[in-house]
């Protein structure tokens, strides 16, 4: 089942992808590293805010929030995620539950259900505590501009800009 982002902002990724392909084809690792660093810098304030938001509820979730870049045909851009595989055993679903809640909730939106201390006979509903969507809210245009600027710098450096 494909994952859907909890919050998303986008810039025309085709330009970013074509730049990355051009840099890879000429084996310009230094410029590709510079581009990745610029993209991560654009996302850092949002990731920091998401960590602060998550830490209000779970330091474990906050510690799993990472910024990644990718330049593939199927996935191009900068991504802020809470890594399930970095959560302690039995807690992998927590980042998604905090951000999105649970569909197996008897229809109550804004909550998720879980067993109390692993006791399958005692379940409670707990309110969601979104951490990523509020961090992104209102920042889309600022991030998009910072990403565009990072891409433009590299495009112009290589004579690819218009």
Secondary structure, DSSP 8 states (H G I E B T S, - for coil): -----SS-----HHHHHHHHHHHHHTT-HHHHHHHHHHHHHHHHHHHHHHHHHHHTT-HHHHHTEEEEEEESSS-EEEEEEE-GGGS-TT-TTHHHHHHH--SSSTT-TTEEEEEETTEEEEEEEEE----HHHHHTTTHHHHHHHHHHHHHHHHHHTT---
